[in-house]
Amino acid sequence: MRRLFSSFVLLFSVQFAQAELEVLPATVEMLGEVSAAEIGEHPAFSTRTPVSIDAAELQPLRKALAGAPVKLVLLFGSWCHDSHREVPKVLALVSQLPNVSLTAIAVDRDKREPLSATEQYQLAYTPTLIVMRGGVELGRVTETPKRSWAADLLAIVQAH
């Protein structure tokens, strides 16, 4: 009787798991340099609710960025739950900043990609936003900001 019950539970669990797998959409992982538009169209990011940026944080950041251009390098994984949550926030912020360019690079689960940027930037965690000016790294925000993306970016830029 115990063996019969165990078999029933196992069979039910397998069928339930298969049914759950069939419901999940198949998504292709992003890899390499991608545009903000491509990120926004990817199923992992397209279902996110729109992000609003605090105007009180935006104004001082815009002022701090008025000098030499800043380059942001965003390393992320389309498979990564932290990236799902944080990348739309970064894109929303960057879209409102003058004098800032963004290079977004998607990595695989081993944190590799075709351009070898992961080695160049010594990627450890995703997402990572690297702030550069004149080819020099000013700082980085890893996985999630301490306060907010705008506040952390402002602190990095003001420190240099």
N, C-alpha and C positions, 0 to 999 in steps of 0.2 A: 504494500500500500504506500509506504514511504517513497519507494522508487517510482511508482506511478505518479504520485504527487510531484516529485522533483522533476520528472520528465515533462509533466504538464506545465509547470512553472518555467522551465527552460524553453520549451516550445513557444509559450506565450510571450516570453521576453524577447526571443529572436524575432518573432513576427512583429511585435510592437516596435522593435528597433528598426526593422526593415521599413515599416510603414513610416516611421519618423524620418528616415533617411530619404525616402522618396519625396517628402514634402519640402525638404530643404533645397533651395535653388543651387544649381551647380555654378560656381563662379571661377573664373580664371584669375589666378594671382597676377598682379601687376609686377613688372620687372624692368628695371632700368629707368632712364630719365622719362618723366611723364609731365604733361601739362596739368594745370589746375582744372581745366575743362575735362580732361580724361579722368582725373580723380573724381570729379563731381558726377560723372556718368557711370562710374563703377558701382555695381550693386552694394558693395560694402559701405559706400559713402553716400550714394544717391538717396537712400531712405532716411537720412539724418534730418532732423528738424533744422530750419534756418538758424544761424547764429547771429546774435546781435552783439555789437561791441560797445562798451561803456564810453560815451563821448568824453567824460571827465578824464579817462585814461588815455584816450586817443590824442587829445590836444597837446599835452606835454611831449608825447612820443613823436608827433609830427614835427614839433619844434626842434627836438634833439636830432632828428634825422635830416635837418635842413642843410647840414654840411656836406661832406664828401659822401658819395653814394655808398650804400650798404648792400652787400650780397648776403642772402640767406640761402643756406643749403638745408633742405628738409629730407632726412632719411627716414623712411617709414615702411611698414609692411601692410599690404592689403589684407593679410591674414591676422593681423595683430589687433586685439581688442583696445589697447591704449591708442593705437593709431586711428581706429574707427571713431573714437571719442574725441581725440585731440586735433587731428589733421583738419577737419572742417573749421575748427576755431582758428587755426593758423592761417588757413586760406582766406577766411573772412577778414582777419586783421590785415594781412598783407594787401588785400585788394583795396584797402583804404589808406595805404601809406605811399606817399610820394618818395622818389629817390631810393627805392628799394627794389631789387630784383630777387626773384626766387627761382632756385633750381630744386625741383622735387625729384627724388630718386627712390624708387620702390625696390625693396630687397626681398629675397626669398627667406624661408624659415631658418636658413643657416646664416642669415645676414650677409648674403653675397649678392652681387649683381654684375652685369657684363662690363661696366666701366671701371671696376676696382676702386670705386669711391669709398667703399666701406673700409678698405685698408688705408687709403689716404687720410680719411677722417677718423680712423680708429673707432669705428662704430661698435658700441657694446649693447645698447638698448634702443628700442624703437617706441615711439618716434624720437628723433633727435633733431633739434633745430640748431644749426651752427651759424653764428653771426660773424661776418667777415667785412673788413674794410681795407682796401688796398692790398688784397691778397693775404692779409694777416687775420688769423682767428682772434676775435675779441672775447668770445665766450660761447657757451652753448646751454640749451635747456634740454634736459633729457627726460623722456617719458611724459612728465606733466609739470607745468610751471609751479613755482613756489607760491606765487600770488595769483597772477594771471599772465597770459602771453604778452599782453601790452606792458604790464608792470615789469615783468622780468626782462623783456627786450629793452625797455627804457633803462633799467639798471645796468645792463651790459653796455649799452651805448654811452651812457653818462660816465661809466668807469674808465673810459678811454678817450 
